[in-house]
Structures are given as structure tokens and as C-alpha cells.
Amino acid sequence: MKLPILESNRLILRPLKESDLDFFRTQYSDPLVQKYTMLSFQTDVELQDFYSRGCGIIRPDQFRILLEIKNSHEPIGSIVIENWDQKHQSAEIGYDLSPHFWHQGFMNEALTVMLEYIFLVLNINRLEATVNPTNTQSIKLLKKCRFVQEGILRQKYYYQGTFHNELIFSLLKDDFRRKNVQ
């Protein structure tokens, strides 16, 4: 699938390039990012696999968009769509942002653009997001974007020797349409 380049006021949202690997190596070595994404790369092979999955090379039901500052083209994070089931018109969304850019509205800006693309162009009806229960800023962001918390996925992930719960949220196309009509 050929992904477009999307823009917001301050950001460019674009498909991955191989030159982005250094950004992701740095991004996912940050303990603050790891805490909420539970991603880290031990080898270049793992990093290359991550890149290939994000480009839809290995898994056509998954793609990742890089977020970069419009003026400087500095990469600051990414958004992933995964487990895209075209038959049932559902998918999962995830995102990460470099801690230096937290609390500045960048992810809200990026999600606003991505949600429009997801619901209006990809024709997804149900979008899910899971979030670490301690990630209060991400929970606030999902609620601001009209996601509804559906429950807790108990011990969903095993990371660094510990099982971790995740909260599950969803946003339906009808909810998204109502938000944009108001």
C-alpha cells in the first residue's frame, strides 16, 4: 500500500525511510519511551525487522508513519496502524513521541490528522488503542480524541521480567463523525 504524506500545522506525517533507523534506535533506547511502548532493540536485525514491518513489507496489515517537525524535518515520533482487518474494518493504533516533545500538543495534532485519514480514506469502522494504566497523558489524549475506555487487559504484555496490564480504548467511525459535526 502506498502511504500518503499528511500534514498538520507543525508536522509532516510521512512513510518510513531507511534513514529513519537511527531515530528509532535512539527513540526506543530511551527508558521513558520504553516504559510506555515496551519496545527496545537488542540487535540491528531486530531494528531492521521493526522497519520492515512498519513499511508493510513483512505484514501488509501494519504500517507506521513518522512524525517530523515541518520546518526542520526533525523526527519526533511515530504512529502505527496494526492488525488492520479490512473485512471487519477494524485496526489498532499506537504512537510514541520523544520525551523532549511531550506536553506540547504534537501528538494531539498528529492524531487529529491520522484519525481523519483512518476513518475517511481507509474506511476503518473500529479503531482500538491500548495504553499502560500509568500513562496518564496518553489516557487524557485518547479521551480528548473521543476514544472510550472499554476495559482492562490483565497481564497483556510480558516485558523485562514482569507482566503488565493495558487499558483498552476504542473509537468508532460514528463517534468520529459526530465529533467532526459538532
Secondary structure by P-SEA (a helix, b strand, c coil): cbbbbbbcccbbbbcccccaaaaaaaaaaccccccccccccccaaaaaaaaaaaaccccccbbbbbbbccccccccccccccccccccccccccccccccccccaaaaaaaaaaaaaacccccccbbbbbbcccaaaaaaaaaaaccccccccccccccccbbbbbbbbbccaaaaaaaaac
